């Protein structure tokens, strides 16, 4: 019998599998975002759409990607799909922020960053809820 207060091997294995699941959901979100960005680029190149619409299309693609990745995570967990989906959304925003910093794309560190973190978590929660209930 294990002593009180010591984590079991099974508990560590569960945390590791959930972490891998979050990374898989993040990976799927980032791939879908890449597809959205390529599609938006193609649309902007081939159509006379105004440039101001790009930021709205990118934001919509980003939120759809977060929901997709969070649904993936939510479908594969037994409990707390909303929370794990929210984590996926937060991870997505942090990775995108880090990528923009690395690529020197002038990351936004002001109040809009807080709103992006909030939206990422919120849409991730929605995706987790939809995933666990599907």
GIZIFEN-V938376 format. One record per pair of residues at least 24 apart in sequence whose C-alpha atoms are under 10 Angstrom apart, sorted by the first residue. I is the first residue (numbers start at 1). GAP is how many residues later the second one is. Records with the same first field share a line. If there is no record, write none. Layout:
# GIZIFEN-V938376
I: GAP ; GAP
This chain:
# GIZIFEN-V938376
17: 60
18: 55 ; 58 ; 59 ; 66
19: 65
20: 53
21: 51 ; 52 ; 53 ; 55 ; 56 ; 63 ; 67
22: 47 ; 48 ; 50 ; 51 ; 52 ; 62 ; 63 ; 65 ; 66 ; 67 ; 69
23: 46 ; 50 ; 65 ; 68 ; 69
24: 45 ; 46 ; 48 ; 49 ; 64
25: 40 ; 41 ; 42 ; 43 ; 44 ; 45 ; 46 ; 47 ; 48 ; 49 ; 59 ; 60 ; 63 ; 64 ; 66 ; 67
26: 39 ; 40 ; 42 ; 43 ; 44 ; 46 ; 47 ; 59 ; 61 ; 62 ; 63 ; 64 ; 65 ; 66 ; 67 ; 69
27: 42 ; 61 ; 65
28: 37 ; 38 ; 40 ; 41 ; 42 ; 44
29: 32 ; 33 ; 34 ; 35 ; 36 ; 37 ; 38 ; 39 ; 40 ; 41 ; 43 ; 59 ; 60 ; 63
30: 32 ; 35 ; 36 ; 39 ; 62 ; 65 ; 66
31: 34 ; 38
32: 29 ; 30 ; 32 ; 33 ; 34 ; 36 ; 37
33: 25 ; 26 ; 27 ; 28 ; 29 ; 30 ; 31 ; 32 ; 33
34: 27 ; 28 ; 31
35: 26 ; 30
36: 24 ; 25 ; 26 ; 28 ; 29
37: 24 ; 25
59: 57
62: 27 ; 30 ; 31 ; 34 ; 58
63: 26 ; 29 ; 53 ; 56 ; 57 ; 59 ; 60 ; 61 ; 64
64: 59 ; 60 ; 63
65: 24 ; 27 ; 55 ; 58 ; 59 ; 62
66: 24 ; 25 ; 26 ; 27 ; 53 ; 54 ; 55 ; 56 ; 57 ; 58 ; 59 ; 60 ; 61 ; 62
67: 53 ; 54 ; 55 ; 56 ; 57 ; 58 ; 59 ; 60 ; 61 ; 62 ; 63 ; 64
68: 55 ; 56 ; 59 ; 60 ; 62 ; 63
69: 55 ; 58 ; 59 ; 62
70: 51 ; 53 ; 54 ; 55 ; 56 ; 57 ; 58 ; 59 ; 60 ; 61 ; 62
71: 53 ; 54 ; 55 ; 56 ; 57 ; 58 ; 59 ; 60 ; 61 ; 62 ; 63
72: 55 ; 56 ; 58 ; 59 ; 60
73: 51 ; 54 ; 55 ; 56 ; 58 ; 59
74: 50 ; 51 ; 52 ; 53 ; 54 ; 55 ; 56 ; 57 ; 58 ; 59 ; 60
75: 52 ; 53 ; 54 ; 55 ; 56 ; 57 ; 58 ; 59
76: 52 ; 55 ; 56
77: 51 ; 54 ; 55
78: 54
79: 53
80: 45 ; 48 ; 49 ; 52
81: 43 ; 44 ; 45 ; 46 ; 47 ; 48 ; 49 ; 50 ; 51 ; 52
82: 39 ; 40 ; 41 ; 42 ; 43 ; 44 ; 45 ; 46 ; 47 ; 48 ; 49 ; 50
83: 38 ; 39 ; 41 ; 42 ; 43 ; 45 ; 46
84: 37 ; 40 ; 41 ; 43 ; 44 ; 45
85: 35 ; 36 ; 37 ; 38 ; 39 ; 40 ; 41 ; 42 ; 43 ; 44 ; 45 ; 46 ; 47
86: 31 ; 32 ; 33 ; 34 ; 35 ; 36 ; 37 ; 38 ; 39 ; 40 ; 41 ; 42 ; 43
87: 33 ; 34 ; 35 ; 37 ; 38 ; 41
88: 32 ; 33 ; 35 ; 36 ; 37 ; 39 ; 40
89: 27 ; 28 ; 29 ; 30 ; 31 ; 32 ; 33 ; 34 ; 35 ; 36 ; 37 ; 38 ; 39
90: 26 ; 27 ; 28 ; 29 ; 30 ; 31 ; 32 ; 33 ; 34
91: 26 ; 29 ; 30 ; 33
92: 25 ; 28 ; 29 ; 32
93: 24 ; 25 ; 26 ; 27 ; 28
94: 26
